[in-house]
């Protein structure tokens, strides 16, 4: 069955990337005409003003392709009915926030509502998780959105991670015979591909909160579906976005330990400090995606081949990334002082 769906997935990928590319082009013009620009600030690693908000184009392309494909091919119903509406709501709020600031509390409340709402709907249709698992899962979904948003500060960073995460989930779903999940993950990756020419190597527009937050939710939602359908185990799911998870989580933990106001904007992620230290955005992107290819992909392959050792493998990768993060932080801190 997996082989039979491959031509359909291939066609969906091509069309989705094209639709995303064209809609992003439209948002480049719209952002310029409406004056929607990302300005240099506390969180920005760019020195100039750049149009932003193109993430709404990515999400609209994703919604459009979801609707079209659901008419002719199998898509996981949970993706159609619950994840896409939530992603669209988050994208619209993100677009408004890209234009003018929206209350952080309002955004956080919506993120929690969408996260716990998705899990509640899944539980009502057969998700056999305990209430404690649902609580932890909802918090992790909300963190995935914010993590993705925090890591969207360098050219191509969020787009390429979307390609990587969507591709990995799609491959795992195909191997497990879950064609509907594989199709959903593939079109998500493809929509990120369509955005990338506008963002990398020369950033003509950013995806902004209109893209980073809903993409984090969509990827987190796909991982929840993968767990529900036994496509992945929890340690494997944690590995998929582990590069983003490590930098964002360890940076937050470091700020809390130092007694800083951890909820305020900053440029303390390792990728941001590398840019401030003089690294070009392309080099930073290469480093993070090299970690995905050299560390994460082999770990995923090993965890799939030896599922009984999935947790030790995930823990080992977490320790490696933590050590790398600490070493990079220490080196950058020392070099900044000299």
HUSUL-V305265 format. One record per helix or strand of 3 or more residues. SS is the DSSP state (A for helix, B for strand). FROM is the first residue (numbers start at 1). LEN is the number of residues. If there is no record, write none. Layout:
# HUSUL-V305265
SS/FROM/LEN
SS/FROM/LEN
This chain:
# HUSUL-V305265
A/2/33
A/55/18
A/77/23
A/104/21
A/131/20
A/157/19
A/179/18
A/209/20
A/234/7
A/242/16
A/270/7
A/281/25
A/307/31
